[in-house]
Amino acid sequence: MSMLKKAERRISFLGQNSHGADDAWYFRHEFLHKIPSTASVAVVMECPTVDLILYSLKRDVINDSLLSRYLASSTYWWMRSVEFHRFMMNLPRNTDIFGIDVPLSTLQHSGYISALSKRKLSVGSVLQSLLQYDIGYGEIMATVSPENRENLLEDKLSVILEGDYSDIVVICHNFHATRHSWLPYRSLCQALVEKSDNTLNIKSCGIFSEQMFFIATPDGRSLSEFYLRDACIREKDYFRVKMVSSFFRCEERDALPLQIRSPLHFDEIIVFPAGNPITMDSFYE
């Protein structure tokens, strides 16, 4: 899918070592509120497209209670956190928000496409294109490979780049945000850098904590709290980090040791002293 050539636009990747830590959410909030109110902004989330459609359809009447009920059915557990709820409630009015991850299923897609076609929403055509892509691609969360998932993220981000947005802010895990992959396949940001022209100003930001308190789902169902000591330590010209995923079980098996450098991996590396677990109330044991 080719990039639409137009005046230079800014795309910012705001990563995070764990979706189960709170360290990045305040920074992301501040980042968005520093973008001029005259800009047209797309916030792109690492979550399925359908998970944010009801928010777009009902944004004019959304309130705390309605948003809580809506997010309670989200595919990803971290979207049910207090931190994500607060982030959604405080989105600037000049922003549209999209999910670009692999769907859990596509059974509801046709119904949503029909509903969107009847509503005159500025985001409607983009949302319809993202849903139609899901149907055509045919992959769901249970079957997609990690590499194909990254390709899908790239393609769906390209759909949003065809829109009329001056600023695109991608909120994701640090791997998707890196300019240089540490896995056998390209990251989302890396793929975009390789195919972009001079109309895109791409910035990648990796966000870490030195001492890491976070939530993960070791068995893919229940949630547990973990602590990771020295999760990001600065050396002379690099950062020694322990990269984790949402399925973290123990440091010996699931903390990937890496040496992260700027600007090779990220244009900017932000390190907080400590990150706390996100607030899930009664969702975890």
Residue, then its C-alpha position, 0 to 999 in steps of 0.5 A: m500500500s503506497m504512502l499518500k504524498k502530501a505536506e510533511r506529517r509527524i508520526s511518533f511511536l511512544g513505546q513501553n516495556s510492559h502494558g501492565a505498568d503505569d510508567a508511560w501513560y502520563f508521558r503519553h497524556e502530556f505528549l498529546h496535549k502539547i500538540p497544537s489544537t489546530a492539528s488533526v491528530a490520529v492516535v493509533m493503539e495496539c489493540p483490535t479495531v473493533d475495540l474502539i469503534l463504539y467509542s468513535l460512534k458514541r464520543d459525543v455522549i461518552n462519560d465515565s460510567l459509559l466508558s467503563r462499561y464499554l471498556a469492560s468488554s475490551t479484548y486486551w486486559w490492560m484496556r480495562s485499567v484505570e490508567f487507560h480509562r483516564f487516558m481515553m477520557n482526557l483525549p484532546r477533542n482534535t484527535d481520532i483514535f484507532g486500533i490496528d491490531v489483529p482481531l479476536s474474530t471478524l464475526q461483528h465486522s459486517g455489522y459495524i461496517s453497516a452501522l458506520s455507513k449510516r453515520k456521517l463521521s469524519v473517522g467513518s471511512v478510515l474505520q470501514s477500511l480497517l474493518q474491510y482489511d481485517i476481513g480480507y486478510g483473514e487472520i485472527m489472534a489465535t492463528v496469526s504468527p508474530e511476523n504476520r502480525e507485524n505485517l498486518l500492523e504495518d498495512k493497517l497503519s498505512v490505511i490511517l496514513e492515507g487519511d488527512y492527519s498532520d500528526i499520528v501518535v502510535i501507542c504500543h510496546n517498545f518492540h513495535a516502536t523500535r527503529h531496529s528490530w532485535l527479532p528475526y523480522r522487522s518491527l512496525c516502526q522499522a518497516l515504516v522508516e524503510k518504505s517512507d518518503n520525505t513527507l513523513n517525519i518519524k520519531s521513535c521513543g522507547i519508555f522504560s523504568e529502572q525498577m519495574f513493578f507490573i502486571a502480566t498474564p502468565d497463562g493468558r487468562s489470570l493476571s499477576e503482579f511482578y517485580l523486575r530489578d534493574a530493568c533498565i540501567r544506563e552504561k557508557d553509551y547504551f542502556r542494558v534492559k530486560m525486555v518483557s511481554s504480556f505473558f511474562r512468567c519469570e525473569e529467567r525464562d521471559a526477560l530478554p536481555l538487550q543493549i539498547r542505543s540511541p539513535l539505533h533503536f530509538d530516537e529518544i530513550i526515556v527512563f523512569p526511576a520506577g513503574n507501578p502496576i496499572t490499576m485493575d481493581s478486582f481484575y487480577e488475583 
